[in-house]
Amino acid sequence: MGRVTVYTRAGCPSCVAAEADVERICGELGVGWGAVDVDSDPELRAEYGDRVPVIVVDDREHGFWRVDEPRLRRDLAP
């Protein structure tokens, strides 16, 4: 997994939008990213519940429900 992880779930329109934003931003910056379905693991489902999508950068929660693009770009800058 890359520096950015999007915790998501199937059937979540906000998750689709967040993944698209993260894919675009990380692609432009050359940063690795991945997505994890919280429903694939009971612990993840318990931790994130209905807060998805959750964006995590370098193993620290960066935000949830939407991507704050200026902040994400700033935090991914070298």
N, C-alpha and C positions, 0 to 999 in steps of 0.2 A: 504494500500500500504506500501511496505517496505521502506528501506532507499534509494534504487536505483529505478529510473523510466527510462524506455526507451520509448521515444516518437517515434512512428513508423508509417508506413502505409502499407496497403496491396499491394502486388506486388513489393516490394522493396527488392532486393537481399541483399543490404547492411544492411537493417534492420534485416533480418533473421540472418545474420552473427553476428550482434551486440547483438541480443537477445540471441543467443547461447553462445557467449562469456560471457555475463553478467550472464546468468543462471549458467554456469560452475563455474565462479569465485565466485559468491555469494553463490553457493552451497558449495564450498570448505571452504568458510569463515563463513558459517552459517548466512548470511545476507539476509534479505528479499528484494524482488524486484518485480516489475510488469511492464507491458507494457500498453501503451495507444495509440490508433490509432488516430492520429491528424485529420484525416478526419471525425471523429465522432463529432467534435465540431468546428464550424466556427472560434471561437477565437483561438483555438489551431492551426488550419490550417493557419490562418493569422500570428500567431507568429512564427511558425516553418517552414512553407512553404516547400521549397525544401532542407532544411538543415537536414532532417531526415536521419538516426537515430540521435536523440539527447539523450545523457545520462545525467541524473540529479541525484546528490547525495545530500541527506539532503536538498532538495528544492533549490539547487544551480546548475546551469549548469556546467557540468564537461567536456563535449566535444561533438563533433558531427562528423558524417560520419564514424567514426570507434572508437573502444574501445582501449584506451591506457592502456593496461593491467598492466604494472608496476605501473603506476600512480594510477589506480583504486584500485589496491591491497593496495598500500601505504595509500590512503585516506580512505580506509575501515578498516584499522588496528585499533585494540582497543587502 
